[in-house]
Amino acid sequence: MMESFDNEGTRDPRSDAILAPDAATSSASLDTADLHAQVGDYGSALQIYEALRRATGPELGLVRRIAYCQERLGRYRQALETLEPMLQALPDVSDLSTDERRERVRARLVLGKSYLETGSLPRASAEVSQIKSRGRDSVFRIPRINNRLADTSSNIR
């Protein structure tokens, strides 16, 4: 699935309708994008995720998926620019559900990997520390996080 452009190089807004026509089909579009990401077609997945974000608004799981694809495509600074504001805006709430905690940890893994790849080792280390400290208090733990920081491929869903 490709975005369409008019003759002047402007993105055709109808491409959003093709990729994410309404809320009823957004789940199917998300599943399709997840499949693209799972097989390594990060460019196609990124297009679908971005269309979903335009259609439905920002949500941590979706923004994290966008940043994940950017990270896998080597666009580390773009991944940081996508994910940092979202994570900074989230309240620090201790009574999150397991799914919400898991999503935040996955987002911080992508953020940490992107910091690592851009040479910001102190910030990457800070993300690892934050993940580890949150893991002690939650039901979601990540074993051997230091060894797995560079491997975000298991964190699509």
C-alpha positions as CSV (number, residue, x, y, z in Angstrom):
1,M,0.0,0.0,0.0
2,M,1.4,3.3,-1.1
3,E,0.4,6.8,-0.3
4,S,-0.8,8.6,-3.3
5,F,0.4,12.1,-4.3
6,D,-1.1,14.6,-6.8
7,N,0.9,16.0,-9.7
8,E,2.5,18.7,-7.5
9,G,3.9,16.2,-4.9
10,T,1.3,16.9,-2.3
11,R,0.0,13.9,-0.3
12,D,-3.5,13.0,-1.4
13,P,-5.8,12.9,1.7
14,R,-7.8,10.1,0.1
15,S,-4.9,7.8,0.8
16,D,-5.8,8.0,4.5
17,A,-9.3,6.8,3.7
18,I,-7.9,3.9,1.8
19,L,-5.6,2.8,4.6
20,A,-7.8,3.6,7.5
21,P,-11.4,4.4,6.4
22,D,-13.1,4.5,9.8
23,A,-12.8,3.3,13.3
24,A,-14.5,0.0,12.5
25,T,-11.7,-1.0,10.2
26,S,-8.8,0.5,12.1
27,S,-8.3,-2.8,14.0
28,A,-7.9,-4.7,10.7
29,S,-5.5,-2.0,9.5
30,L,-3.5,-2.3,12.7
31,D,-3.3,-6.0,12.3
32,T,-2.2,-5.6,8.7
33,A,0.5,-3.1,9.7
34,D,1.6,-5.5,12.5
35,L,2.0,-8.3,9.9
36,H,4.1,-6.1,7.7
37,A,6.3,-5.2,10.6
38,Q,6.6,-8.8,11.7
39,V,7.9,-9.9,8.3
40,G,10.3,-6.9,8.1
41,D,8.4,-4.7,5.8
42,Y,8.8,-1.7,8.0
43,G,8.2,0.9,5.3
44,S,4.7,-0.4,4.5
45,A,3.9,-0.9,8.2
46,L,5.0,2.7,8.9
47,Q,2.7,4.1,6.2
48,I,-0.3,2.3,7.7
49,Y,0.5,3.2,11.2
50,E,0.9,6.9,10.3
51,A,-2.4,6.8,8.4
52,L,-4.0,5.3,11.5
53,R,-2.6,8.0,13.7
54,R,-3.9,10.7,11.3
55,A,-7.3,9.0,11.4
56,T,-7.6,8.2,15.1
57,G,-5.2,10.5,16.9
58,P,-2.2,9.7,19.0
59,E,-2.2,6.6,21.3
60,L,0.8,5.2,23.0
61,G,0.6,1.8,21.3
62,L,0.3,3.3,17.9
63,V,3.0,6.0,18.4
64,R,5.3,3.3,19.8
65,R,4.7,1.2,16.7
66,I,5.6,4.2,14.5
67,A,8.8,4.8,16.4
68,Y,9.6,1.1,16.3
69,C,9.4,1.1,12.4
70,Q,11.5,4.3,12.3
71,E,14.1,2.7,14.6
72,R,14.2,-0.5,12.4
73,L,14.6,1.7,9.3
74,G,17.6,3.4,10.9
75,R,15.8,6.6,11.5
76,Y,16.8,6.9,15.1
77,R,16.4,10.6,15.6
78,Q,13.0,10.5,14.0
79,A,12.0,7.7,16.4
80,L,13.2,9.8,19.3
81,E,11.2,12.8,18.0
82,T,8.1,10.6,17.7
83,L,8.3,8.9,21.0
84,E,9.8,11.3,23.5
85,P,7.0,13.9,23.7
86,M,4.4,11.1,24.1
87,L,6.2,9.5,27.0
88,Q,6.9,12.8,28.7
89,A,3.2,13.7,28.5
90,L,2.1,10.5,30.2
91,P,1.3,10.8,33.9
92,D,3.3,8.7,36.3
93,V,0.5,6.5,37.5
94,S,1.1,3.5,39.8
95,D,-2.3,1.9,39.2
96,L,-1.9,1.1,35.6
97,S,-3.1,-2.1,34.1
98,T,-0.7,-4.8,33.1
99,D,-1.3,-4.0,29.4
100,E,-0.6,-0.3,30.0
101,R,2.6,-1.1,31.9
102,R,3.7,-3.5,29.2
103,E,3.1,-0.8,26.5
104,R,5.1,1.8,28.4
105,V,8.0,-0.7,28.8
106,R,8.0,-1.5,25.1
107,A,8.0,2.2,24.3
108,R,10.9,2.8,26.6
109,L,12.8,-0.1,24.9
110,V,12.5,1.5,21.5
111,L,13.5,4.9,23.1
112,G,16.5,3.3,24.8
113,K,17.6,1.6,21.6
114,S,17.3,4.8,19.6
115,Y,19.4,6.7,22.2
116,L,22.0,3.9,22.0
117,E,22.1,4.1,18.2
118,T,22.5,7.9,18.3
119,G,25.4,7.7,20.7
120,S,23.5,9.0,23.8
121,L,24.7,6.3,26.2
122,P,23.7,8.1,29.4
123,R,20.1,8.5,28.1
124,A,20.0,4.9,27.0
125,S,21.2,3.8,30.4
126,A,18.7,6.0,32.1
127,E,15.9,4.3,30.1
128,V,17.2,0.9,31.1
129,S,17.3,1.9,34.7
130,Q,13.7,3.3,34.5
131,I,12.5,0.1,32.9
132,K,14.2,-2.0,35.6
133,S,12.9,0.1,38.5
134,R,9.3,-0.1,37.1
135,G,9.7,-3.8,36.5
136,R,10.2,-4.5,40.2
137,D,6.9,-2.9,41.1
138,S,4.8,-4.4,38.3
139,V,3.8,-7.9,37.2
140,F,5.7,-7.3,33.9
141,R,9.4,-8.0,34.2
142,I,12.0,-8.0,31.5
143,P,14.8,-10.5,32.2
144,R,18.4,-9.6,31.2
145,I,17.3,-6.2,29.9
146,N,21.0,-5.1,29.5
147,N,21.6,-7.9,27.0
148,R,18.4,-7.4,25.1
149,L,18.3,-3.6,24.7
150,A,19.6,-3.9,21.1
151,D,17.0,-6.4,20.2
152,T,13.6,-4.7,19.9
153,S,12.3,-7.0,17.2
154,S,10.2,-9.0,19.7
155,N,8.4,-5.9,20.8
156,I,6.0,-5.3,17.8
157,R,2.8,-6.2,19.6
